[in-house]
Amino acid sequence: MSAGASPPKHRVLADVFVRTRAQEGALVLGAALFTALLAQVAIEVPGSPVPITGQTLAVVLTAAALGPGRGLAGQLAYLLLGAVGLPFYAKAASGWGPLVGPTGGYLVGFLPAAFLVGLAARHAYDRRPLTAVPLFVAGQLVILAVGVSWLRVAVSLDFATALDKGFLPFVPGGLLKAAIAGLSMPLVWRLVRTRAS
């Protein structure tokens, strides 16, 4: 490798299977549909306008599987399909209301989280639990950081109250989802390698 050259990129899971643009498009749409499906797993948080959902698990899993570009495109498709009226958001909500209301920051946070997790997956951080779990924790934290900042403005909360209503209740679930993703992705990679050998 010449001086100043960047290290080689690794493949993400989608690269193993995708051969055509149509397949790529199907995976992007699949990421949006998977996120919509897990959005329906929603638990009310007393005193908070934001529910705990399965969406963020879908975000990190699809981002790691698809990589930064396709992962970002999948989440953008999810947001747009919900915004135009498909019942894709938590509890089958749709339209622009969820995007501009208290939950908007969490939804918008899917975009940078998907890109960053996908980028890290391009560098093989999703292949071993010791690197995958922290990666997926970071993805959850990106979503929560954007979400809390937005919630604070949308509902006119002071910083401590915004943390209390929009961050702390979501930490245990975020850690659980990061652990699920962090154990699942290395297992899938092991299966792929076994099948290829």
N, C-alpha and C positions, 0 to 999 in steps of 0.2 A: 504494500500500500504506500502510495506516495505521501510525502509530508503535506499536511493540511487537508488530506482527503478525509471525508466523513466515513465512519464505520459502516459496513454493509447493513442494509435493512433486512429484518427477518420477515417471513411471511406471516400473515394472520390466518386464522382458520378459513375465512372466505376465499383466500388465494388458493387454497388446496382444492376447492371444488368449482370455483367460477371459471368458466371458459368463454362466455359470451356476454355482451352488454345486456341482453334480456335476462340472463341469470343474475347479473349484478343488480338490475332494477328490481327483480323479484326479491332479492335479499334485502334491499333497502325498504321495499314495501313490507316485507315480513317483519323487519325491525319495528316499523311503525305499528303494525297490527299486534305484535307481541307486547309492545308498550301499552297499547290500548287495552289489551286483555288483562294485563297485570294492574292497570289503573282501576279495574273494577274490584280489586281486593282493597277495600278502603275501610279504615277504622277511625271513627270520630275521636278527636282529642278534646276532652273537656276544657272549655275556656279558650280554645284556639280555632280560628277559621280554616285551618289547614288540617286535612286528615292524613293519617299514616296510610301510605299505599304501597303497592308492589312496583310502581313505575320505576323507581330508582334502581331496583334490581335489574329490570329490563334494560335500562339505559346502559349500565356498566357491562352487562353480559353482551349485548348486541354491539357495543362499541369495541370491546375486546375482540369479538369474533369478526367484525367487519373492517376494523381499522379506522383511522381518523376521518378520511373523506366520506366513506360509505356510512360510518357510524353517525357522523354529523348529519348527513343527508337523511338517514332514517329518522332521527329525532326531529329534524325540520319538517319532514313529511308528516310525522305524527302531530306536530303543533298545527300545521296548516290544515290537515284533514279535520281535526277537531274544531278549528276556528271557523271553517266553512259550514259546519253543522252536523258532522258525524259525531255520534255519542261516544267519543274516544276518551274524554277526560274522566277523572274520578267520579264515580256514581253516575256514569253515562251522561255527564254534562257535556255541553258543546258551546260553540259560539266564541265571541271575543271577550265575554265577561270574565271567564276564568283566567285569561291572559293578562287582563288589565287590573284585575282585582287582587285580593290578598295572596292568592295562590300563584299569581303570574310570575313572580321571581323564581319560584321552584321550577316551573315549567320552562322558563327561559334558561335557567341554569342547566337544563339537560344538554343544551348545545355546547357550551365550553367543556362540560364534563365528558360528553361523548368524544369530542375531539381529543382531549388530553388523555383519556383512557385508551382510546384507539391508537394514539401516537406512542404511548408507552408499550402497548401490545406489539406494535411494529418493531419494538426493540426487545421483545421476548419477556417482558415483565409479567405476563399472564401465564407463564409456563410452569412456574414452581410456586407452591403455596407461600413460601417465605417472601417472595416478591409480589405475588398476586394479591394476597390479602391486604397489605399496605396500599397497593395500587387502587384497589376497589374502595378502601376506606377514604383515600384521597378523592376519588370520584364522588363519593357521598358528601364529603365535606365541601367540595366545590358547589354542588347543588344547594346545600344548606346555607352556605355563605351568601350566594346570590339571593336565595329565597328570603333569608332573614333581613337582608338589606332592603329588599323590595317591600316586605311586610311592614317594616318599620315606617316607611314612607306612606304606603297605601292606607294604613290604619292609624297613622300618626301616633306611634308608640315610642317611648324612650328606649334606649338601647337595652337596658336590663329586662324590661317587659318583653321586648321583641325576642330576646334570647330565651326567656322563660316560656313564651308561647310558640315560638317558631324554630327553636333549635334543640333545647334540652329534651323535650318529649320524643324527638326523632333520633336521638343518639343510639339508644339500645337497638332499635330496628335497623338503623343504618349499619351498625356493627354486625348484626346478624346477617343482613343482606350481603355485606362485604365478605363475610366468612363463607356464605353459601357460594357466592361467585368465585371466591379465591380458592375453594376446594374443587369446584366444578370444572373450571377452565383447565387446570393442569390434568385432571382426569380425562377430559375430552382430548387434549393433546396427546396423552399417553395412548389412548385408543387409536388415534389417527396414526401415530408412529408405529404401533403394533400392526395395524392393517397394511401400512406401506411396506413393512419389512417382510 
